[in-house]
Amino acid sequence: MKNNQYVLLITLTLGILTAIGSISIDMYLPAFEVMAGYFKVPIVRIETTVTLFLFGMSFGQLFIGPLSDVWGRKTPLRIGLVIYILCSICCMLTHSFTVFLCLRFIQGLAGSSCQVISRALVNDIYHDKNAAHVFTLLQIIMGVSPILAPMAGGMLAAESTWKLLFLIMAIISGIGLAGCLTILPAGKLALEDKRLNVSAILDGYKHCIQHPAFINYALVRSVSNSAAFSFVTASPFVFTHLYALSKQQFSYIFSCSAVGFISAGILNTRLLRHFEPRSITKFAISCQIITGVVIIFAVYFEAPLLTLLGLLLAFLFMLGLILPNSTALYIGALPAFSGSASALIGSMSYLSAFLITFLLSLLHNNTAYPMFLMMLSCAVLAFCCLHFRKTG
């Protein structure tokens, strides 16, 4: 097999593994109403299946990351994929909602192995600009999955077909498992001493947190990710209530932001040929701050909606440059603890989603200011973190 083809297959396999978390949520959202009827529970109970899955994803990463540093990458990944596939099949077969809830939590725990180990493997296989390039390609795949997964879910969100959504999850993860067994390099090998204890896990996280790259890059990524969650959380109210857009019109905004995210990834692959990841990150955050300030003035002076949307999409576009580069810089700075570093950055993303939702609920005042001010604050804080203490 030619080298370029082999590299492409590795990237596609990592992309599938990275997208499993998104697919596990986005694909079955359109089937909530049908599932509520099947399990004979209120639809709000079906929503808790997402919460439990996310909790499993967050908690699982904190454990599996250090585990992969001790046992090697492939063993925890294979175990996680097998358990994920079995849970997906069991979700199709069960008639008990309580069992379904437990399966979704376990599915989240197992699926977290795909998230944390795929990031760690990128650092094991690639370095510097190459790692940032691959993280960008994975981001592009992540940008496509929230568009395609709900479409598939919408086509199968019927009483007779909704279970097929979990079969699709099993098939996709099965493809990822096949790639893991046949294509993916081993990455970091297991240590001679395979014992795993709590103090070793805590020492790994302590090393990651104390490293200057934690503030420079890990917090930059998490804070920037919070800006995205600010948009996701508050934009339905801002655009459907304050600007009276229909649900269909609002969906176009999300589609445009996804397309922008993908386009930014493509641009980033070009920029990495000429610039360092840190320089690109610094430039993108600076653009966000300028754009964020202009947005506040646009809201204050009641600028036309199209002008506001253009500025907003420009702000979100910059996230496509910040997230992959800051991820590569942070994990690459800690090669001996890349599993722990990957786990930490993943869990922080979920924690930031919770915190930003909580803050926006406190600041809600029936205006667009909380969302846009929060996005601007995230950009300013990210800029401060980037310059807090320069890594070597």
C-alpha positions in Angstrom: 0.0 0.0 0.0 1.4 3.4 -0.9 2.4 5.6 1.9 -0.1 8.4 1.1 -3.0 5.9 1.0 -1.9 4.5 4.3 -1.8 7.9 5.9 -5.2 8.7 4.5 -6.6 5.4 6.0 -5.1 6.2 9.4 -6.7 9.7 9.3 -10.1 8.4 8.3 -10.0 5.8 11.1 -9.1 8.4 13.6 -11.9 10.6 12.2 -14.4 7.8 12.7 -13.3 7.3 16.2 -13.4 11.1 16.9 -16.9 11.4 15.4 -18.5 8.6 17.4 -19.3 10.8 20.4 -21.1 13.3 18.2 -22.9 10.6 16.2 -24.1 9.0 19.4 -26.0 12.1 20.3 -27.0 13.9 17.1 -28.2 10.9 15.2 -31.1 10.0 17.5 -32.3 13.5 18.5 -35.1 13.5 15.8 -36.4 10.2 17.3 -37.1 11.5 20.8 -40.8 11.8 20.4 -41.1 8.3 19.0 -38.9 6.8 21.7 -41.0 8.5 24.4 -44.0 6.7 23.0 -42.1 3.4 22.8 -40.8 3.5 26.4 -44.1 5.2 27.6 -42.2 8.0 29.4 -42.4 11.8 29.0 -40.0 13.2 26.4 -38.1 15.0 29.1 -37.0 11.6 30.4 -35.6 10.7 27.0 -33.5 13.9 27.2 -31.8 12.5 30.3 -30.3 9.8 28.0 -28.2 12.5 26.5 -27.1 13.8 29.9 -26.1 10.4 31.1 -24.2 9.7 27.9 -22.3 13.0 28.2 -21.5 12.3 31.9 -20.2 8.9 30.9 -18.0 10.5 28.2 -16.6 13.1 30.6 -16.0 10.7 33.5 -14.6 7.9 31.3 -12.0 10.1 29.7 -10.4 11.0 33.1 -9.9 7.3 33.7 -9.1 6.0 30.3 -6.5 8.7 29.5 -4.0 7.6 32.3 -4.9 4.0 31.6 -3.7 4.3 28.0 -0.4 5.8 29.2 0.2 2.7 31.3 -1.4 -0.1 29.2 -0.7 1.4 25.7 -3.3 2.9 23.4 -4.8 -0.1 21.6 -5.9 -2.3 24.4 -8.2 0.2 26.1 -9.4 1.4 22.7 -10.4 -2.2 21.6 -12.1 -2.9 24.9 -14.0 0.4 24.7 -15.2 -0.2 21.1 -16.3 -3.7 21.8 -18.4 -2.5 24.8 -19.8 0.4 22.8 -20.9 -2.0 20.0 -22.6 -4.4 22.5 -24.3 -1.4 24.2 -25.6 -0.1 20.9 -27.1 -3.5 20.0 -28.6 -3.9 23.5 -30.2 -0.4 23.1 -32.0 -1.8 20.1 -33.3 -4.9 22.0 -34.3 -3.6 25.4 -37.9 -2.7 26.3 -37.0 -1.3 29.7 -36.3 2.4 29.9 -34.2 1.9 33.1 -32.0 -0.6 31.3 -31.8 1.8 28.3 -30.6 4.6 30.7 -27.9 2.3 32.1 -26.8 1.3 28.6 -26.4 4.9 27.5 -24.2 5.7 30.5 -22.0 2.6 29.8 -22.0 3.5 26.1 -20.7 7.0 27.1 -18.0 5.4 29.3 -16.9 3.1 26.4 -17.2 5.8 23.8 -14.9 8.1 25.8 -12.0 5.8 24.9 -12.4 6.8 21.2 -12.2 10.5 22.0 -9.3 10.5 24.4 -7.1 7.8 22.7 -7.7 9.2 19.1 -6.2 12.5 20.3 -3.3 10.8 22.1 -2.6 8.7 19.0 -2.3 11.8 16.8 0.4 13.0 19.2 2.1 9.6 19.2 2.2 9.3 15.4 2.7 12.9 14.3 4.5 15.9 15.7 4.4 19.7 15.6 2.8 21.0 12.4 1.9 17.5 11.2 -0.1 16.9 14.5 -1.9 20.3 14.0 -2.6 19.3 10.4 -4.2 16.0 11.4 -6.2 17.6 14.3 -7.6 20.0 11.7 -8.6 17.1 9.4 -10.4 15.4 12.4 -12.1 18.7 13.1 -13.4 18.9 9.5 -14.9 15.4 10.0 -16.4 16.5 13.3 -17.9 19.5 11.5 -19.6 17.2 8.9 -21.1 14.7 11.4 -23.5 17.2 13.1 -24.9 17.9 9.6 -25.2 14.4 8.3 -26.2 12.6 11.6 -29.5 14.5 12.2 -30.4 14.0 8.5 -30.0 10.2 8.9 -31.9 10.4 12.2 -34.7 12.4 10.6 -35.1 9.7 7.8 -35.3 6.9 10.3 -37.2 8.7 13.2 -40.3 6.5 12.8 -41.9 4.0 15.1 -40.8 1.1 12.9 -37.3 2.3 12.1 -35.8 4.3 15.1 -33.9 1.2 16.4 -31.9 1.1 13.2 -30.2 4.3 14.4 -28.5 2.3 17.1 -27.6 -0.4 14.6 -25.9 2.4 12.5 -24.0 3.4 15.6 -22.8 -0.2 16.1 -21.8 -0.5 12.4 -19.8 2.8 12.5 -18.0 1.8 15.7 -17.5 -1.6 14.1 -15.7 0.0 11.2 -13.6 2.0 13.7 -12.7 -1.3 15.5 -11.7 -2.9 12.2 -9.5 0.1 11.5 -8.0 -0.2 15.0 -7.2 -3.9 14.5 -5.7 -3.5 11.0 -4.6 0.1 10.2 -3.8 2.1 13.3 -0.2 2.1 14.5 0.3 1.0 18.1 1.2 4.4 19.3 2.7 4.6 22.8 3.4 1.0 24.0 2.5 -0.4 27.4 4.8 0.2 30.3 6.7 -2.8 31.9 4.9 -2.1 35.1 1.2 -2.2 34.1 -0.1 -1.5 37.6 -2.5 1.5 37.7 -3.2 3.2 41.0 -4.9 6.4 42.1 -1.7 8.2 43.1 -0.2 7.5 39.6 -3.3 8.9 37.9 -3.2 12.0 40.2 0.5 12.5 39.5 -0.1 12.4 35.8 -2.8 15.1 36.0 -0.7 17.1 38.5 2.2 17.1 35.9 -0.2 18.2 33.2 -1.7 21.0 35.2 1.6 22.3 36.4 3.1 22.4 32.9 3.0 26.0 31.4 1.4 24.5 28.3 -1.7 23.9 30.4 -2.5 27.6 30.7 -1.0 28.6 27.4 -2.9 26.0 25.3 -5.3 23.8 27.3 -7.1 26.7 28.9 -7.1 28.5 25.6 -8.8 25.6 23.9 -11.4 25.2 26.7 -12.2 28.9 27.0 -12.5 29.2 23.2 -14.7 26.1 23.2 -16.9 27.9 25.8 -17.5 30.7 23.2 -19.0 28.1 20.9 -21.2 26.8 23.7 -22.3 30.3 24.4 -23.6 30.5 20.9 -25.2 27.0 21.0 -26.9 27.7 24.3 -28.2 31.2 23.8 -28.7 31.6 20.0 -32.2 29.9 19.9 -33.6 32.6 22.2 -31.7 35.4 20.5 -32.6 34.6 16.9 -36.1 33.1 17.2 -37.4 35.4 19.9 -35.5 38.7 19.6 -35.0 38.6 15.9 -38.2 36.6 15.1 -36.5 34.1 12.8 -38.4 30.9 12.0 -37.0 27.5 13.1 -36.0 26.8 9.5 -34.2 30.1 9.1 -32.5 29.5 12.4 -31.3 26.1 11.2 -29.7 27.8 8.2 -27.5 29.8 10.7 -26.3 26.5 12.3 -25.6 25.1 8.8 -23.6 28.1 7.8 -21.6 28.0 11.1 -20.8 24.3 10.4 -19.8 25.1 6.8 -17.6 27.9 8.2 -16.0 25.6 10.7 -15.2 23.1 7.9 -13.8 25.9 5.7 -11.6 27.2 8.5 -10.2 23.7 8.9 -9.4 23.6 5.2 -7.7 27.0 5.4 -5.8 25.9 8.5 -4.2 23.1 6.5 -2.9 25.7 4.1 -1.7 28.1 6.8 0.3 25.4 8.6 2.5 25.1 5.5 3.8 28.6 6.2 3.1 29.5 9.8 3.5 27.9 13.3 0.4 26.7 15.1 0.9 29.2 17.9 1.1 32.2 15.5 -2.1 31.0 13.8 -3.8 30.7 17.2 -2.7 34.1 18.3 -3.9 35.7 15.1 -7.3 34.0 15.3 -7.9 35.0 18.9 -7.0 38.6 18.1 -9.5 38.6 15.2 -12.1 37.2 17.6 -11.6 40.1 20.0 -11.9 42.7 17.3 -15.0 41.0 15.8 -16.5 40.6 19.3 -16.2 44.3 20.1 -17.7 45.2 16.7 -20.6 42.9 17.4 -21.4 44.6 20.7 -21.5 48.0 18.9 -23.7 46.4 16.1 -26.2 45.2 18.7 -26.2 48.6 20.5 -26.7 50.6 17.3 -29.3 48.0 16.0 -27.4 47.1 12.9 -29.2 45.1 10.2 -29.5 41.4 11.0 -27.4 40.3 8.0 -24.5 42.5 9.3 -24.8 40.9 12.7 -24.9 37.4 11.3 -21.8 38.1 9.1 -19.9 39.2 12.1 -21.1 36.3 14.2 -20.1 33.8 11.5 -16.6 35.4 11.3 -16.2 35.0 15.0 -17.2 31.3 14.9 -15.0 30.8 11.8 -11.9 31.6 13.9 -12.7 28.7 16.2 -11.8 26.4 13.4 -8.3 27.8 13.6 -7.9 27.9 17.3 -9.2 24.5 18.5 -7.0 22.1 16.4 -3.8 24.2 16.9 -4.2 24.7 20.6 -5.0 20.9 21.0 -1.9 19.9 19.1 0.3 22.4 21.1 -0.9 21.2 24.5 -0.8 17.5 23.9 2.5 17.8 22.0 4.1 19.6 25.0 3.5 16.5 27.2 4.5 13.4 25.2 5.1 11.3 28.3 1.6 12.1 29.6 -0.3 12.5 26.3 -3.1 10.2 27.4 -3.7 12.2 30.6 -3.3 15.4 28.7 -5.9 14.3 26.1 -8.3 13.2 28.9 -7.9 16.5 30.7 -8.6 18.6 27.7 -11.6 16.5 26.8 -13.2 16.6 30.2 -12.5 20.3 30.5 -14.5 20.8 27.3 -17.6 19.1 28.9 -17.1 21.1 32.1 -16.9 24.4 30.1 -20.2 23.4 28.5 -21.8 23.0 31.9 -20.4 26.3 33.3 -21.2 28.4 30.3 -24.8 27.2 30.4 -25.1 28.0 34.1 -23.6 31.5 33.6 -25.9 32.4 30.7 -28.9 31.4 32.7 -27.8 33.7 35.5 -27.1 36.6 33.1 -30.3 36.2 31.1 -32.0 39.6 30.7 -34.2 39.2 27.6 -31.5 40.8 25.4 -28.7 39.6 23.1 -26.0 41.1 25.2 -25.3 38.1 27.5 -24.5 35.8 24.6 -22.3 38.2 22.7 -20.6 39.6 25.9 -19.8 36.0 27.0 -18.3 35.2 23.6 -16.2 38.3 23.7 -15.1 37.6 27.3 -14.0 34.1 26.3 -11.9 35.5 23.5 -10.2 38.1 25.8 -9.6 35.4 28.5 -8.1 33.1 25.8 -5.8 35.8 24.7 -4.6 36.4 28.3 -4.0 32.6 28.8 -2.0 32.4 25.6 0.4 35.1 26.8 0.4 34.2 30.5 3.6 32.2 30.4 5.3 31.3 27.2 6.2 27.7 26.9 9.6 26.6 25.8 
